[in-house]
Amino acid sequence: MSLRNRHIRKFSSFLSQFPPGYHYQPSRRLPNSVASSSTHLFQQCNGINTRFPERFSVSFRHSTISQQSRFSPSETHLLSFIKSAFDQLQGPNHFWLNKVDENKDFFKKDCTILVVAGRLFEKVGPHPGVIFEKVKLLQQRFPSIKVIGFQDRCSVCSADDQSQLIQLIMEEYITFPVLLSNKNFPKLTDEACFILSKDFKNPLVFTEKDLDIAMLNKAFEELSLQCEVNNTAVHNLKSSWSKEVEIIKEPQFFTALRNLLLYFPACISADESGKRLFLSDSNHHRIIIFDGNGKILDCIGSCPGFEDGEFDSAKLLRPAASFYNDTDDCLYIIDSENHAVRRADLERRVLETVYPTSSSHKRSTSLWSWIRTKLGFASDDVKFEEQDSGALMCPWHLMKSEDNTFLITSRSFENLWVMDLASGVIKEAVKGLPNTLEFCRHFILEKVSLLKTMPDYLLQQQSDANLSLERLPYAGLLSCVTTFENHILMCDTVGQGVLKLNRESGISSNFHFSNLGMLGLPYWLSFPLERFYAVAAGLSVGQTDHIQQFSLLPGRVDIRLSIDIPKDTEIVEPLHESCIWCQARGAATELSVVESVAGSSGKVGVAQQWYDELDNLAFETPESELVIEDGNATADTNSQNERIHIDCVVNTSPGTSEVIIYAALYLKLRRNLVVQDDNNQEKFAARISNILNPQGNERFGGDSCTKFLLKSNRDLRDLIFIKPLHVRIKFNSHNHPKADNSKDIILTDSSINVDVSLN
């Protein structure tokens, strides 16, 4: 017995030399070939001033003695604080991001809460991008969970801190509410942790490194949560329009930045033979096709969602990397937030889904089935293939290998999927950064060589705002760089543009986009117009730039809007009719006589087309109750005083009516705003911020937006932004005047001029 005790004491003294949480992993965990080639890859990446560990046989992790633990009473105070702060957007000790006042039903009885706590908004510990990937995975696996982010000891008073929050939410696309507090909760560490509770009671804690989906599922059972979790719940999509309200969820924080021409342009690819470029305007949920001169040729995607169809009506949700395949003249797109791969047939202008594949390709073509599908009541006969741990989750990068397969990785390169190009079937799933790097070695080396040619200040600027891992620097930039003719192109996610570097001269510049009318009216302007169909009052007065009322005799009314754009700005190009949305409601209808007006194509928004088709096919509505768009609106910018004119014609009957006009004006600052002063970027940024956020409509002030714009080194006078126009014209039409015989009525023609100032 004494001998045994001596051996135990010696063994204990040997173990004491290792700190807690230190684990030795035999090198057989990774084959020698993988380890050596990965080491070579890391050494290649060292050329961008980053050091990498040369071995993978040692790793650090938290002790797994208790992978999940319950909070002590003092720690439970955190959940009580979150619950008490939810009723107010801002208080003396807290500030909410991505939360709106109308969200009163966030907490319900028997609600499951998942709090993600830690230094999420500071560059401490793991990059938050890796953490948010896990959060989005949890949201997909368990759609009934209410997710809340939390960070203590945080100050949001300074404009610099606010601009960093803007950049992070834009980059990571954070849709769940985040609570910032200046209070100190000592039990929280720099590393993120996940707190699961039911009605803020009996919380369970999971560390970020030890979090496992199976473990969380077991925690659900322990808490007796009645939540349906099955293999097909990952996508939770029965049809392209089912549960549309749940699918379309966008960040509610500083939405004024959506009015920039590009909103987080994340990835780019090229078709050298066709001289076309494909830009993923990710947070605008569209792919912009343009040529080498910046002329926009086409656009894929109309609004956020998940729907196949023609380019003008198809829906994407934050598209990422793309790859052009010249064999079938198709563009393959990573639809990141839909966890899908889409294929755009560029000749037919049709978008379809490659993955997930449907087990039933035969869908009913009857009118009633079409209506039910559009309303989100489609039957359950469309089933996706069984989803398991190998299913796509938060894909981002896309590469094509020599054996006609796609290599798809997450943004952090922690997950990789090998997909058969022809069938859309995932053949293999790989986990772990060292393993995925071995598969993507050629792709990474190619992109790194391109990044090395970019100016250091540009590369550093982009890396500060994008995902960078300790072992793989500039991970978020690998799909945002490509070659085209004699240039290297890179997405500028800081300046919201596209950079091009001439290989011969070494001169870098920004693309100047033209033919903006191809983009049409932005979805965030047109979608609220659907409310006019069901809500008599329409939108609130606060959302309207101009309201005017007229008392006229019934008959034809010619309407001309004369618009003064903000001072110190100029319109980029003449206002295109596709950027105008005009609607008459009540006793006003479209006047068919003006269909022959020159330059009118009758193009309207996709949302209105859908409602019009539904009216014509499914209902018989009296003419006086129809919501009819006026496709005859035209714009003229070649007029005196550089005013912008929009013309439209309606026909009114006795009663009340209203004409609603929406337009998107693409503007930029005048070049002569400050004569011979190219260094006054602060003044430019402040002026753009004031236009984007008039009257301080956002909770964060204009200084934070100014700081955000100043992060870019580009000349802000080249930055194109949208100035939305919303005008409501109300008519009160009296009875028709009678003729001398008291039987016939007299038709009256009227003309009105409406002056609108956007200053």
Secondary structure, 3 states (H helix, E strand, C coil): CHHHHHHHHHHHHHHCCCCCCEEECCHHHCCHHHHHHHHHHHHHHHHHCCCCCCCCCEEECCCCCCCEEECCHHHHHHHHHHHHHCCCCEECCEEEECCCCCCCCCCCCCCEEEEEECCCCCCCCCCHHHHHHHHHHHHHHCCCCEEEEEECCCCCCCHHHHHHHHHHHHHHCCCCCEEEECCCCCCCCCCCEEEEEECCEEEEEEECCCCCHHHHHHHHHHCCCCCCCCHHHHCCCCCCCCCHHHHCCCCCCCHHHHHECCCCEEEEEEECCCCEEEEEEHHHCEEEEECCCCEEEEEECCEECCECEECCCCEECCEEEEEEECCCCEEEEEECCCCEEEEEECCCCEEEEEECCECCCCCCCCHHHHHHHHCCCCCCCCCECCCCCCCCCCEEEEEECCCCEEEEEECCCCEEEEEECCCCCEEEEEECHHHHHHHCHHHHHHHHHHHHCCCHHHHHHHHHHCCCCCCCCCHHHCCCEEEECCEEEEEECCCCEEEEEECCCCCEEECCCECHHHHCCCHHHHHHHHHHHHCCCCCCHHHCCEEEEEEECCEEEEEEEEEECCCCEEECCCCCHHHEEEEEEEEEEECHHHHHCCCCCCCCCHHHHHHHHHHHHHCCCCHHHCCEECCCCEEECCCHHHCEEEEEEEEEEEEEEEEEEEEEEEEEECCCCCCCCCCCHHHHHHHHHHHHCHHHCCCCCHHHHHHHHHCCCCCHHHCCEEEEEEEEEEEEECCCCECCCCCCECCEEEEEEEEEECC
